[in-house]
């Protein structure tokens, strides 16, 4: 036998957490601002993002034209291709893509060519600032995540993407909690793990970094394109640079 339904006029029960919610502070401030306006005070209000001037006519016209031109509704989950390409084109390290794409000794030539073609529409990022490593390094460094915490494909514990380093670039000693694997696809670079000697790793040679294992890499005459894999419960973490004197390159 089914339990009886509550009568239509029965009061809704709210959880304790729900009852503990207060008033949205933005509306509290807005009420105070409106009270001052009614008193005749000259107020420039920034409450709830509402400006105190009308939308300029050129913006109104552009919005109307966009709607009439069919530019409405949801955008692609990964972003608008034209905007992604424009953003990616501003990453200096991408200037090495033609040389990478032409590498006849690459591991997985078809994959390398596909990455080079798709690169302008991928989202390229940098972990470090110019204050940390200098502009010379940033001009030759960038990575793009395919799946993970910030990639177009979501994953909570595994991240995968591509790293590009320009020629004659030293990626200083750093470490992170995440376990890491690299697979160089184009360009031979020297890698150092812990206090071991530097070893040259050609394309196709798998490299494993354990959790918190310090490591570094430096490229030679050719740029490096490598596939990376991170495994961790915290993919949003940032790599920590070791305190090495003279690591800036500008």
C-alpha positions in Angstrom: 0.0 0.0 0.0 1.4 3.4 -1.0 1.9 6.0 1.7 -0.6 8.8 1.7 0.3 11.9 -0.2 0.7 15.2 1.6 -2.4 17.4 1.3 -2.1 20.2 -1.3 -1.8 22.9 1.3 0.9 21.2 3.4 3.9 23.4 4.1 7.1 22.4 2.3 9.9 21.3 4.6 13.3 23.0 4.0 16.6 21.4 5.0 18.7 22.9 7.7 21.3 23.9 5.2 18.6 25.6 3.1 17.3 27.5 6.2 20.8 28.7 6.9 21.2 30.5 3.6 21.2 34.3 3.9 20.4 37.1 1.6 22.5 37.7 -1.5 24.9 40.5 -0.4 24.8 42.2 -3.8 21.1 42.8 -3.4 21.7 44.2 0.2 24.2 46.7 -1.2 21.8 47.5 -4.1 19.0 48.3 -1.6 21.4 50.7 0.3 22.4 52.4 -3.0 18.8 52.9 -4.1 18.1 54.4 -0.7 20.8 56.9 -1.2 19.6 57.8 -4.7 16.1 58.5 -3.2 17.8 60.9 -0.8 19.1 62.8 -3.8 22.7 61.7 -3.5 24.8 61.6 -6.7 25.7 57.9 -6.9 27.8 55.9 -9.5 26.5 52.4 -8.9 28.5 49.3 -9.8 26.0 47.0 -8.2 25.1 43.7 -10.0 27.1 44.8 -13.0 24.5 47.4 -14.1 26.2 50.5 -15.7 24.7 53.9 -15.3 24.7 54.6 -19.1 22.9 53.1 -22.0 24.5 50.6 -24.3 26.2 52.5 -27.2 24.4 52.4 -30.5 27.2 50.6 -32.4 27.1 47.8 -29.9 23.3 47.6 -30.1 23.5 47.5 -33.9 26.2 44.8 -33.8 24.1 42.7 -31.4 21.0 42.9 -33.6 23.0 42.1 -36.7 24.5 39.0 -35.0 21.1 37.7 -33.9 19.6 38.3 -37.4 22.7 36.6 -38.9 22.0 33.4 -36.9 24.8 33.9 -34.3 22.8 32.8 -31.3 22.3 29.8 -29.1 25.1 27.7 -27.5 28.6 27.9 -28.8 30.7 24.7 -29.3 31.9 23.3 -26.0 35.5 23.7 -27.0 35.0 27.3 -28.1 34.6 29.1 -31.4 37.2 27.9 -33.8 38.0 31.4 -35.1 38.6 32.7 -31.6 40.7 29.7 -30.6 42.8 30.1 -33.7 43.3 33.8 -33.0 44.3 33.1 -29.4 46.7 30.3 -30.3 48.4 32.4 -33.0 49.6 34.7 -30.3 51.7 31.9 -28.6 55.3 32.5 -29.9 56.3 28.8 -29.5 53.9 27.9 -32.3 56.3 29.4 -34.8 58.2 26.1 -34.6 55.3 24.1 -36.0 56.5 24.1 -39.6 59.9 22.7 -38.6 58.2 20.1 -36.4 55.8 19.0 -39.1 58.7 18.6 -41.6 60.7 16.3 -39.3 61.1 13.1 -41.3 62.6 11.3 -38.2 59.5 12.0 -36.1 57.9 9.2 -34.1 54.4 8.8 -35.6 54.8 11.1 -38.6 51.1 11.1 -39.2 50.3 12.1 -35.6 52.9 14.9 -35.7 51.4 16.2 -38.9 47.9 16.1 -37.4 49.0 18.0 -34.3 50.7 20.6 -36.5 47.5 21.0 -38.5 45.2 21.2 -35.5 47.5 23.4 -33.3 45.9 26.7 -34.3 42.5 25.5 -33.1 43.9 24.1 -29.8 44.1 26.0 -26.5 47.8 26.5 -25.7 48.8 27.5 -22.2 51.9 28.3 -20.1 52.4 27.4 -16.5 55.0 29.9 -15.5 55.4 33.7 -15.6 58.1 35.9 -17.0 59.1 36.7 -13.4 59.8 33.0 -12.8 61.6 32.0 -15.9 62.0 35.0 -18.2 60.6 36.0 -21.6 63.2 33.9 -23.6 61.8 30.7 -22.0 58.1 31.7 -22.5 58.8 32.5 -26.2 59.8 28.8 -26.6 57.4 27.0 -24.3 53.7 26.0 -24.4 51.4 23.1 -23.8 47.9 22.1 -24.8 45.7 19.6 -22.9 43.5 17.2 -24.8 41.8 15.7 -21.8 42.0 16.4 -18.1 41.1 19.2 -15.7 41.3 21.9 -18.4 41.1 20.1 -21.7 38.0 19.9 -24.0 37.6 16.3 -22.8 37.0 16.0 -19.0 39.0 13.6 -16.8 39.4 13.8 -13.0 42.6 11.7 -12.5 44.4 11.5 -15.9 45.5 14.4 -18.1 47.0 14.1 -21.6 48.3 16.7 -24.0 51.2 18.0 -26.0 54.3 20.0 -25.0 56.4 22.2 -27.3 59.9 23.5 -26.5 61.8 25.6 -29.0 65.4 24.9 -29.9 68.2 25.6 -27.4 65.7 25.8 -24.5 66.4 24.7 -21.0 63.3 23.7 -19.0 64.7 24.0 -15.4 64.5 21.4 -12.7 61.0 21.1 -11.3 58.7 18.6 -9.6 55.1 17.9 -9.0 52.9 15.4 -7.1 51.5 14.0 -10.3 53.1 10.9 -11.8 54.2 11.8 -15.3 55.1 10.1 -18.6 56.6 11.8 -21.7 56.8 10.4 -25.2 58.9 12.6 -27.5 57.4 12.8 -30.9 59.7 15.1 -32.7 63.2 16.4 -31.8 65.9 14.9 -29.6 66.3 16.5 -26.2 68.4 15.8 -23.1 66.6 14.8 -19.9 67.7 14.7 -16.3 66.0 12.8 -13.5 67.0 13.5 -10.0 70.8 13.9 -9.7 71.5 11.5 -12.6 73.5 12.5 -15.6 71.8 14.1 -18.6 70.6 11.5 -21.2 69.5 12.2 -24.8 66.1 10.8 -25.5 65.2 10.4 -29.2 61.6 10.4 -30.5 59.7 7.3 -29.4 61.7 6.8 -26.2 59.3 6.7 -23.2 60.3 8.8 -20.1 58.7 8.2 -16.7 58.8 10.7 -13.7 57.6 9.4 -10.4 55.6 11.6 -8.0 57.8 14.5 -6.7 60.8 13.3 -8.7 62.9 16.4 -9.8 63.5 16.5 -13.5 64.6 18.9 -16.2 65.1 18.9 -20.0 67.0 20.9 -22.6 66.6 20.9 -26.3 69.4 21.1 -29.0 69.2 22.5 -32.5 65.6 21.2 -33.1 62.4 22.0 -31.3 60.7 19.3 -29.2 57.1 18.1 -29.5 56.2 15.5 -26.8 53.1 13.8 -25.7 52.6 14.0 -21.9 50.5 12.0 -19.5 49.7 13.1 -15.9 48.1 10.9 -13.3 46.9 12.4 -10.0 43.8 13.0 -7.9 44.6 16.7 -8.2 45.1 17.6 -11.8 44.8 21.4 -11.0 48.2 21.4 -9.2 51.1 23.4 -10.6 54.6 22.2 -11.0 57.1 23.6 -8.5 60.4 24.9 -9.7 63.4 24.0 -7.7 65.3 26.9 -6.3 68.1 27.0 -8.9 70.2 30.1 -9.2 70.3 31.8 -12.6 67.3 29.9 -14.1 65.9 33.1 -15.8 66.9 33.4 -19.4 66.4 37.1 -20.1 
